[in-house]
Structure formats: C-alpha cells, structure tokens
C-alpha cells in the first residue's frame, strides 16, 4: 500500500505519540509499504529519510495547497491526528487517531482549578477562533464519505469520540498503545539506577517519585507539590519535563520554594532518553486530568514501577488498583496521599512493580503496528485519500 502519516516535526528522538508515529512509519516501510511522512511544522533540524520512507514538508502552504499536495501523492490511506490539524483541513484522511482529545480537549478544562482561571478559559472556548478549530476537528470525523476509520487508544477515548461525534461505532478500532520492551524493562532500570540517582543527587534510601510530562498543569504537578509537603521528609520528587513555557516553569519553581521543598524536588528538564528518569525512580505519579492514553504509564509499568494515575488517563485501564498501581481521582487529596504512603514500603513497591511488568508485557510495538496496518487495509479498501 501507499501510506501516509501526519507527523509533528520529523523528530525521531521525540517522546510520546510523535516517537510512536515515527517508529510506526519505519515499521510499515520495512513491511514493504510505500511510506510517506508529512509535516506541516517547520522541521527543527535536518533529518535523513529512512530507507523506504519519503519525508514531505508542507510548512507555510495554505490549507488548499496542502490538500492538493496530498492528493498528488495518491495515497491509499493516511493517518492523521484530527486535533491541531488545521493545515490538513482540506485532506480527506481515511484513518484518524485521536492523539489529544475531542472537541478541543473539553475534559482538560477540569485541570484549571482556580475559579478565575477556569472562568477565563471557559469563556475563551466561545471565541470565534476556538469555534473554528472545533468545526475543523468535527469535519475530520463527520465530513467525509465514506466515513474514516478511527483508532481509539483506550476505551476512555473511544467513549469520548462516540459522545462527541456522529460516527459509526463499527468504524472505531480499539488499539492500545505499546512500548519497546527492549528499551523499557526492569533490567534496564536497575542497571542504570545508581548512576541516575547520583546524577540528580537523590539519596539511596529515599522514596523517589517521578513526574514526567511537559504540561505541568494538565498532569497535576502543582497538586503533587502541595501534597509532597504533607508526606514523610524522605519522599523526594524528580520532575522530568520542560513545562509548556517559561511562565509555567517559573511558577513551578516558585511554588517549590514557597513550600520549602528545594531539598526534596529536582527539576531535571527534558530527559532523553527518558529511561534515565525511570531508572532514578521508585514509582511514577501521573495525576493527569486528561490523556487519551499516556505513554508514561505503560513505559513505567514495563520498567517495573508502580504508577499512581487517574481514570482520565486511558492507560489506567491496564492497572489493577492496589495490585499493580493506583487509580485515583486527581481531585481527591486523601486517596493520593494514601497511595503514596502505601508505596513507602519497599516490599509493596517490589510486588506491585512485578505485577505492573506482567500487565505491560502484552503491549508490544509489533502487535500494535500489526493492528494499525490492518486498519490501514480496511480504510484503503473503502477508498483512497481525497
């Protein structure tokens, strides 16, 4: 098949879904498909096209020109993330993968917990440009005949899509995300543990919680810092991620100082490879108010780390509460503190981590890629990209 994937910037070293999409494209090329990866963003650096893959940059083109460009490629199927995809609004992509959310992330509004900020953000959703982006997103789902095939990474995301859009349920395919078990494993974590703890000066006998993510507010860092002040002094926190901008980073640093936590919190910035951050940790806390899946959760589980997360992270569906991790309401401080307290026991962490590894084992990249390839075939059989 002649296949296309919309990508955000040609960064093979990126994390999360962009890393995943790049690896998916390479795997499909190795399977013999004529693979095209397309970006509307300005490339951060020169990237050599892997064998079997053609890279296309449509940065700076109008939506009409992008549509014409893609049609010239004569693709049998194209995978596109319908959120933040205004540049591709004239492309009739026949495979959609909801990477962020639906209706411009309505669920994430719960992460704005201060009343004034929440009111301002809610009001901004009625601005003309916000309504326009919602319209574009809806058209990807509802404006194509035949309707596109849709990949949902979790049951949570599948329900969100069905609630938000008029799409045939039979066109929805539940394909959970996957992890590279050679890269993320208990053996890799333990082999790098001593060096990672030394790098960030984390005491050997401290309980090190890991926060990993770039959107500090959405992933609950502010709340975690507040709760850390109420935990045992031997509980430390490693923050891996750069925040969404300087203002967010400065706010997190000010909060840490205000709470007197400078000796217990390390801001590591972007950590690449992320395995180094997992190696330093004893558990991961991911208090996300919305994640269509949350690669962090599955990567941590594969490394043998228990995870504290929320029902609004799709990957939480693979956690057995109290056995391989904890699924808590991010608005319930008592439950979060109880989960952290339970993880102070090394025996509990070891047992839960071992169970987490078993739960993560079936989610291999090869199995995931085979499932996505099957969705491409269904879409191609129903008609090419227009």
VEXDOPA-806631 format. One record per residue (C-alpha): residue in one letter; x, y, z. Coordinates in nm, 3 decimals. Example, Ala and Ser with C-alpha at 12.3 -4.5 7.8 and 13.67 -1.06 7.14 Angstrom:
// residues 2
+----+---------+---------+---------+
! aa !    east !   north !      up !
+----+---------+---------+---------+
!  A !   1.230 !  -0.450 !   0.780 !
!  S !   1.367 !  -0.106 !   0.714 !
+----+---------+---------+---------+
//
This chain:
// residues 386
+----+---------+---------+---------+
! aa !    east !   north !      up !
+----+---------+---------+---------+
!  X !   0.000 !   0.000 !   0.000 !
!  X !   0.097 !   0.363 !  -0.048 !
!  X !   0.057 !   0.507 !   0.302 !
!  X !   0.086 !   0.847 !   0.470 !
!  X !   0.129 !   0.956 !   0.831 !
!  X !   0.090 !   1.313 !   0.950 !
!  X !   0.374 !   1.393 !   1.190 !
!  X !   0.456 !   1.692 !   1.409 !
!  X !   0.808 !   1.790 !   1.313 !
!  X !   1.025 !   1.495 !   1.199 !
!  X !   1.189 !   1.444 !   1.540 !
!  X !   1.287 !   1.075 !   1.576 !
!  X !   1.417 !   1.142 !   1.928 !
!  X !   1.089 !   1.291 !   2.048 !
!  X !   0.873 !   1.132 !   2.313 !
!  X !   0.515 !   1.015 !   2.332 !
!  X !   0.299 !   0.989 !   2.026 !
!  X !   0.543 !   1.158 !   1.788 !
!  X !   0.809 !   0.899 !   1.871 !
!  X !   0.545 !   0.629 !   1.829 !
!  X !   0.429 !   0.757 !   1.488 !
!  X !   0.787 !   0.776 !   1.361 !
!  X !   0.857 !   0.417 !   1.465 !
!  X !   0.525 !   0.305 !   1.313 !
!  X !   0.625 !   0.463 !   0.981 !
!  X !   0.961 !   0.286 !   0.981 !
!  X !   0.799 !  -0.048 !   1.060 !
!  X !   0.546 !  -0.009 !   0.778 !
!  X !   0.828 !   0.075 !   0.536 !
!  X !   1.015 !  -0.238 !   0.645 !
!  X !   0.698 !  -0.434 !   0.567 !
!  X !   0.726 !  -0.315 !   0.207 !
!  X !   0.472 !  -0.034 !   0.206 !
!  X !   0.548 !   0.287 !   0.015 !
!  X !   0.568 !   0.512 !   0.321 !
!  X !   0.523 !   0.892 !   0.327 !
!  X !   0.558 !   1.101 !   0.645 !
!  X !   0.417 !   1.452 !   0.617 !
!  X !   0.461 !   1.751 !   0.847 !
!  X !   0.311 !   2.099 !   0.844 !
!  X !   0.557 !   2.222 !   1.105 !
!  X !   0.896 !   2.375 !   1.047 !
!  X !   1.150 !   2.098 !   1.097 !
!  X !   1.373 !   2.159 !   1.400 !
!  X !   1.672 !   2.006 !   1.225 !
!  X !   1.767 !   1.819 !   0.914 !
!  X !   1.654 !   1.456 !   0.925 !
!  X !   1.765 !   1.198 !   0.674 !
!  X !   1.475 !   0.996 !   0.536 !
!  X !   1.499 !   0.631 !   0.646 !
!  X !   1.503 !   0.365 !   0.378 !
!  X !   1.159 !   0.318 !   0.226 !
!  X !   1.028 !   0.646 !   0.369 !
!  X !   0.975 !   0.977 !   0.188 !
!  X !   0.958 !   1.290 !   0.403 !
!  X !   0.734 !   1.578 !   0.297 !
!  X !   0.724 !   1.929 !   0.444 !
!  X !   0.416 !   2.139 !   0.371 !
!  X !   0.503 !   2.412 !   0.621 !
!  X !   0.386 !   2.754 !   0.503 !
!  X !   0.139 !   2.623 !   0.245 !
!  X !  -0.226 !   2.722 !   0.256 !
!  X !  -0.482 !   2.458 !   0.351 !
!  X !  -0.592 !   2.437 !  -0.012 !
!  X !  -0.232 !   2.388 !  -0.128 !
!  X !  -0.175 !   2.119 !   0.135 !
!  X !  -0.487 !   1.938 !   0.017 !
!  X !  -0.368 !   1.949 !  -0.344 !
!  X !  -0.019 !   1.836 !  -0.244 !
!  X !  -0.150 !   1.532 !  -0.056 !
!  X !  -0.389 !   1.437 !  -0.336 !
!  X !  -0.091 !   1.435 !  -0.575 !
!  X !   0.067 !   1.166 !  -0.358 !
!  X !  -0.220 !   0.928 !  -0.449 !
!  X !  -0.220 !   0.764 !  -0.105 !
!  X !  -0.426 !   0.453 !  -0.039 !
!  X !  -0.458 !   0.551 !   0.327 !
!  X !  -0.340 !   0.832 !   0.551 !
!  X !  -0.331 !   0.852 !   0.930 !
!  X !  -0.394 !   1.194 !   1.079 !
!  X !  -0.443 !   1.332 !   1.430 !
!  X !  -0.759 !   1.545 !   1.391 !
!  X !  -0.667 !   1.783 !   1.674 !
!  X !  -0.442 !   2.082 !   1.598 !
!  X !  -0.461 !   1.984 !   1.230 !
!  X !  -0.598 !   2.297 !   1.064 !
!  X !  -0.326 !   2.282 !   0.798 !
!  X !  -0.474 !   1.950 !   0.679 !
!  X !  -0.839 !   2.056 !   0.682 !
!  X !  -0.868 !   2.002 !   0.303 !
!  X !  -0.725 !   1.649 !   0.327 !
!  X !  -0.974 !   1.363 !   0.327 !
!  X !  -0.770 !   1.141 !   0.560 !
!  X !  -0.931 !   0.800 !   0.590 !
!  X !  -0.762 !   0.695 !   0.918 !
!  X !  -0.793 !   0.915 !   1.227 !
!  X !  -0.610 !   0.868 !   1.555 !
!  X !  -0.730 !   1.090 !   1.839 !
!  X !  -0.395 !   1.170 !   1.995 !
!  X !  -0.501 !   1.452 !   2.227 !
!  X !  -0.873 !   1.465 !   2.285 !
!  X !  -1.204 !   1.558 !   2.131 !
!  X !  -1.385 !   1.888 !   2.077 !
!  X !  -1.059 !   2.069 !   2.152 !
!  X !  -0.997 !   1.882 !   2.478 !
!  X !  -1.313 !   1.957 !   2.675 !
!  X !  -1.206 !   1.719 !   2.955 !
!  X !  -0.883 !   1.909 !   3.017 !
!  X !  -1.084 !   2.212 !   3.134 !
!  X !  -1.102 !   2.040 !   3.473 !
!  X !  -0.730 !   2.099 !   3.513 !
!  X !  -0.793 !   2.474 !   3.555 !
!  X !  -0.877 !   2.457 !   3.924 !
!  X !  -0.859 !   2.824 !   4.025 !
!  X !  -1.207 !   2.978 !   3.976 !
!  X !  -1.094 !   3.289 !   3.786 !
!  X !  -0.863 !   3.095 !   3.556 !
!  X !  -1.133 !   2.837 !   3.491 !
!  X !  -1.387 !   3.109 !   3.409 !
!  X !  -1.149 !   3.280 !   3.166 !
!  X !  -1.057 !   2.954 !   2.994 !
!  X !  -1.423 !   2.853 !   2.968 !
!  X !  -1.509 !   3.188 !   2.812 !
!  X !  -1.227 !   3.155 !   2.559 !
!  X !  -1.389 !   2.838 !   2.425 !
!  X !  -1.662 !   3.060 !   2.277 !
!  X !  -1.415 !   3.279 !   2.090 !
!  X !  -1.455 !   3.264 !   1.709 !
!  X !  -1.115 !   3.102 !   1.655 !
!  X !  -1.192 !   2.829 !   1.912 !
!  X !  -1.525 !   2.752 !   1.748 !
!  X !  -1.349 !   2.741 !   1.410 !
!  X !  -1.099 !   2.483 !   1.532 !
!  X !  -1.383 !   2.278 !   1.678 !
!  X !  -1.556 !   2.292 !   1.339 !
!  X !  -1.241 !   2.171 !   1.161 !
!  X !  -1.200 !   1.886 !   1.408 !
!  X !  -1.562 !   1.780 !   1.363 !
!  X !  -1.528 !   1.781 !   0.985 !
!  X !  -1.248 !   1.525 !   1.002 !
!  X !  -1.482 !   1.287 !   1.182 !
!  X !  -1.817 !   1.367 !   1.019 !
!  X !  -1.745 !   1.538 !   0.686 !
!  X !  -1.602 !   1.253 !   0.479 !
!  X !  -1.785 !   0.993 !   0.268 !
!  X !  -1.723 !   0.709 !   0.332 !
!  X !  -1.658 !   0.782 !   0.700 !
!  X !  -1.295 !   0.739 !   0.813 !
!  X !  -1.165 !   0.451 !   1.018 !
!  X !  -1.086 !   0.574 !   1.369 !
!  X !  -0.822 !   0.439 !   1.606 !
!  X !  -0.901 !   0.486 !   1.975 !
!  X !  -0.609 !   0.419 !   2.208 !
!  X !  -0.831 !   0.336 !   2.506 !
!  X !  -1.191 !   0.264 !   2.596 !
!  X !  -1.197 !   0.605 !   2.763 !
!  X !  -1.104 !   0.768 !   2.433 !
!  X !  -1.347 !   0.551 !   2.237 !
!  X !  -1.631 !   0.670 !   2.461 !
!  X !  -1.518 !   1.031 !   2.425 !
!  X !  -1.528 !   1.003 !   2.045 !
!  X !  -1.873 !   0.843 !   2.042 !
!  X !  -2.002 !   1.109 !   2.282 !
!  X !  -1.857 !   1.393 !   2.077 !
!  X !  -1.922 !   1.294 !   1.715 !
!  X !  -2.175 !   1.122 !   1.494 !
!  X !  -1.956 !   0.836 !   1.374 !
!  X !  -2.046 !   0.472 !   1.301 !
!  X !  -1.935 !   0.264 !   1.602 !
!  X !  -1.816 !  -0.011 !   1.368 !
!  X !  -1.558 !   0.232 !   1.228 !
!  X !  -1.392 !   0.263 !   1.569 !
!  X !  -1.096 !   0.035 !   1.639 !
!  X !  -0.959 !  -0.003 !   1.991 !
!  X !  -0.581 !  -0.026 !   1.955 !
!  X !  -0.397 !   0.030 !   2.282 !
!  X !  -0.057 !   0.194 !   2.267 !
!  X !   0.259 !  -0.012 !   2.302 !
!  X !   0.610 !   0.002 !   2.441 !
!  X !   0.953 !  -0.115 !   2.329 !
!  X !   1.027 !  -0.379 !   2.592 !
!  X !   1.394 !  -0.390 !   2.498 !
!  X !   1.429 !  -0.024 !   2.591 !
!  X !   1.190 !  -0.015 !   2.887 !
!  X !   1.244 !  -0.307 !   3.125 !
!  X !   1.325 !  -0.377 !   3.492 !
!  X !   1.673 !  -0.492 !   3.389 !
!  X !   1.746 !  -0.164 !   3.212 !
!  X !   1.611 !   0.036 !   3.504 !
!  X !   1.819 !  -0.145 !   3.764 !
!  X !   2.134 !  -0.131 !   3.553 !
!  X !   2.110 !   0.250 !   3.533 !
!  X !   1.970 !   0.316 !   3.881 !
!  X !   2.291 !   0.405 !   4.069 !
!  X !   2.415 !   0.645 !   3.802 !
!  X !   2.073 !   0.812 !   3.771 !
!  X !   2.035 !   0.862 !   4.148 !
!  X !   2.384 !   1.007 !   4.165 !
!  X !   2.321 !   1.237 !   3.869 !
!  X !   2.027 !   1.406 !   4.044 !
!  X !   2.163 !   1.362 !   4.398 !
!  X !   1.871 !   1.153 !   4.517 !
!  X !   1.956 !   0.973 !   4.843 !
!  X !   1.978 !   0.598 !   4.803 !
!  X !   1.720 !   0.524 !   5.071 !
!  X !   1.476 !   0.797 !   4.974 !
!  X !   1.144 !   0.714 !   4.809 !
!  X !   1.181 !   0.887 !   4.470 !
!  X !   0.856 !   0.971 !   4.293 !
!  X !   0.882 !   1.063 !   3.927 !
!  X !   0.668 !   1.319 !   3.747 !
!  X !   0.729 !   1.301 !   3.373 !
!  X !   0.549 !   1.530 !   3.129 !
!  X !   0.570 !   1.871 !   2.968 !
!  X !   0.232 !   2.018 !   3.066 !
!  X !   0.277 !   2.068 !   3.439 !
!  X !  -0.079 !   2.189 !   3.497 !
!  X !  -0.261 !   1.922 !   3.297 !
!  X !  -0.054 !   1.642 !   3.453 !
!  X !  -0.112 !   1.768 !   3.809 !
!  X !   0.236 !   1.883 !   3.914 !
!  X !   0.109 !   2.174 !   4.122 !
!  X !  -0.116 !   1.947 !   4.321 !
!  X !   0.161 !   1.691 !   4.365 !
!  X !   0.394 !   1.957 !   4.506 !
!  X !   0.126 !   2.061 !   4.755 !
!  X !   0.081 !   1.701 !   4.867 !
!  X !   0.454 !   1.635 !   4.885 !
!  X !   0.475 !   1.886 !   5.169 !
!  X !   0.239 !   1.661 !   5.366 !
!  X !   0.443 !   1.343 !   5.316 !
!  X !   0.740 !   1.197 !   5.500 !
!  X !   1.058 !   1.408 !   5.454 !
!  X !   1.228 !   1.108 !   5.295 !
!  X !   0.991 !   1.126 !   4.996 !
!  X !   1.163 !   1.304 !   4.706 !
!  X !   1.032 !   1.411 !   4.364 !
!  X !   1.209 !   1.413 !   4.029 !
!  X !   1.038 !   1.632 !   3.767 !
!  X !   1.129 !   1.535 !   3.410 !
!  X !   0.984 !   1.774 !   3.155 !
!  X !   1.026 !   2.133 !   3.047 !
!  X !   0.675 !   2.267 !   3.104 !
!  X !   0.473 !   2.435 !   2.832 !
!  X !   0.679 !   2.754 !   2.855 !
!  X !   0.894 !   2.975 !   3.075 !
!  X !   0.596 !   3.104 !   3.273 !
!  X !   0.488 !   2.754 !   3.372 !
!  X !   0.842 !   2.654 !   3.469 !
!  X !   0.892 !   2.966 !   3.679 !
!  X !   0.558 !   2.911 !   3.854 !
!  X !   0.657 !   2.554 !   3.947 !
!  X !   0.994 !   2.672 !   4.081 !
!  X !   0.829 !   2.949 !   4.284 !
!  X !   0.579 !   2.704 !   4.430 !
!  X !   0.860 !   2.467 !   4.527 !
!  X !   1.043 !   2.748 !   4.706 !
!  X !   0.726 !   2.874 !   4.874 !
!  X !   0.659 !   2.525 !   5.012 !
!  X !   1.020 !   2.486 !   5.128 !
!  X !   1.077 !   2.177 !   4.913 !
!  X !   1.401 !   2.276 !   4.739 !
!  X !   1.595 !   1.992 !   4.904 !
!  X !   1.338 !   1.730 !   4.802 !
!  X !   1.247 !   1.831 !   4.445 !
!  X !   1.473 !   1.817 !   4.140 !
!  X !   1.371 !   1.983 !   3.813 !
!  X !   1.563 !   1.785 !   3.553 !
!  X !   1.417 !   1.947 !   3.241 !
!  X !   1.385 !   1.728 !   2.931 !
!  X !   1.543 !   1.388 !   2.990 !
!  X !   1.644 !   1.199 !   2.677 !
!  X !   1.644 !   0.905 !   2.679 !
!  X !   1.361 !   0.902 !   2.930 !
!  X !   1.484 !   0.565 !   3.062 !
!  X !   1.733 !   0.761 !   3.274 !
!  X !   1.445 !   0.925 !   3.462 !
!  X !   1.265 !   0.595 !   3.517 !
!  X !   1.593 !   0.447 !   3.644 !
!  X !   1.612 !   0.705 !   3.923 !
!  X !   1.254 !   0.645 !   4.035 !
!  X !   1.076 !   0.411 !   4.272 !
!  X !   0.728 !   0.499 !   4.144 !
!  X !   0.562 !   0.729 !   3.890 !
!  X !   0.287 !   0.977 !   3.975 !
!  X !   0.079 !   1.084 !   3.674 !
!  X !  -0.217 !   1.286 !   3.802 !
!  X !  -0.341 !   1.373 !   3.455 !
!  X !  -0.677 !   1.538 !   3.407 !
!  X !  -0.681 !   1.408 !   3.051 !
!  X !  -0.469 !   1.170 !   2.844 !
!  X !  -0.606 !   0.976 !   2.550 !
!  X !  -0.366 !   0.706 !   2.667 !
!  X !  -0.048 !   0.822 !   2.842 !
!  X !   0.270 !   0.652 !   2.719 !
!  X !   0.434 !   0.741 !   3.052 !
!  X !   0.210 !   0.496 !   3.237 !
!  X !   0.287 !   0.200 !   3.014 !
!  X !   0.660 !   0.277 !   2.998 !
!  X !   0.677 !   0.293 !   3.377 !
!  X !   0.490 !  -0.036 !   3.413 !
!  X !   0.722 !  -0.205 !   3.164 !
!  X !   1.015 !  -0.084 !   3.379 !
!  X !   0.866 !  -0.249 !   3.686 !
!  X !   0.748 !   0.073 !   3.850 !
!  X !   0.411 !   0.110 !   4.022 !
!  X !   0.210 !   0.406 !   3.892 !
!  X !  -0.037 !   0.639 !   4.059 !
!  X !  -0.266 !   0.775 !   3.787 !
!  X !  -0.625 !   0.876 !   3.718 !
!  X !  -0.932 !   0.741 !   3.537 !
!  X !  -0.881 !   1.014 !   3.275 !
!  X !  -0.557 !   0.865 !   3.153 !
!  X !  -0.653 !   0.589 !   2.910 !
!  X !  -0.364 !   0.366 !   3.017 !
!  X !  -0.519 !   0.341 !   3.364 !
!  X !  -0.745 !   0.072 !   3.216 !
!  X !  -0.448 !  -0.163 !   3.235 !
!  X !  -0.376 !  -0.102 !   3.604 !
!  X !  -0.524 !  -0.321 !   3.876 !
!  X !  -0.593 !  -0.076 !   4.154 !
!  X !  -0.395 !  -0.173 !   4.461 !
!  X !  -0.215 !  -0.460 !   4.284 !
!  X !  -0.009 !  -0.307 !   4.001 !
!  X !  -0.064 !   0.059 !   4.082 !
!  X !  -0.332 !   0.303 !   4.193 !
!  X !  -0.611 !   0.476 !   4.001 !
!  X !  -0.726 !   0.783 !   4.193 !
!  X !  -0.939 !   1.090 !   4.136 !
!  X !  -0.692 !   1.376 !   4.085 !
!  X !  -0.922 !   1.593 !   4.295 !
!  X !  -0.907 !   1.360 !   4.598 !
!  X !  -0.603 !   1.452 !   4.806 !
!  X !  -0.666 !   1.185 !   5.069 !
!  X !  -0.660 !   0.899 !   4.817 !
!  X !  -0.342 !   1.029 !   4.653 !
!  X !  -0.166 !   1.061 !   4.989 !
!  X !  -0.279 !   0.710 !   5.086 !
!  X !  -0.134 !   0.571 !   4.762 !
!  X !   0.199 !   0.748 !   4.821 !
!  X !   0.205 !   0.619 !   5.179 !
!  X !   0.147 !   0.261 !   5.060 !
!  X !   0.448 !   0.294 !   4.831 !
!  X !   0.683 !   0.378 !   5.118 !
!  X !   0.709 !   0.002 !   5.176 !
!  X !   0.985 !  -0.146 !   4.959 !
!  X !   0.807 !  -0.483 !   4.968 !
!  X !   0.488 !  -0.325 !   4.837 !
!  X !   0.675 !  -0.146 !   4.560 !
!  X !   0.855 !  -0.461 !   4.453 !
!  X !   0.536 !  -0.670 !   4.443 !
!  X !   0.337 !  -0.403 !   4.261 !
!  X !   0.619 !  -0.334 !   4.019 !
!  X !   0.649 !  -0.701 !   3.929 !
!  X !   0.275 !  -0.717 !   3.868 !
!  X !   0.291 !  -0.399 !   3.658 !
!  X !   0.558 !  -0.555 !   3.435 !
!  X !   0.335 !  -0.857 !   3.373 !
!  X !   0.041 !  -0.631 !   3.289 !
!  X !   0.251 !  -0.434 !   3.039 !
!  X !   0.405 !  -0.738 !   2.870 !
!  X !   0.133 !  -0.797 !   2.604 !
!  X !   0.157 !  -0.440 !   2.472 !
!  X !   0.438 !  -0.485 !   2.223 !
!  X !   0.510 !  -0.247 !   1.937 !
!  X !   0.493 !  -0.525 !   1.679 !
!  X !   0.143 !  -0.627 !   1.787 !
!  X !   0.030 !  -0.264 !   1.789 !
!  X !   0.178 !  -0.195 !   1.445 !
!  X !   0.011 !  -0.507 !   1.301 !
!  X !  -0.325 !  -0.385 !   1.432 !
!  X !  -0.274 !  -0.040 !   1.278 !
!  X !  -0.168 !  -0.198 !   0.949 !
!  X !  -0.496 !  -0.391 !   0.948 !
!  X !  -0.689 !  -0.064 !   0.996 !
!  X !  -0.498 !   0.088 !   0.702 !
!  X !  -0.609 !  -0.207 !   0.487 !
!  X !  -0.974 !  -0.159 !   0.581 !
!  X !  -0.952 !   0.213 !   0.501 !
!  X !  -0.776 !   0.152 !   0.167 !
!  X !  -1.040 !  -0.099 !   0.065 !
!  X !  -1.312 !   0.161 !   0.122 !
!  X !  -1.145 !   0.425 !  -0.095 !
!  X !  -0.824 !   0.630 !  -0.127 !
!  X !  -0.729 !   0.956 !   0.040 !
!  X !  -0.900 !   1.251 !  -0.127 !
+----+---------+---------+---------+
//
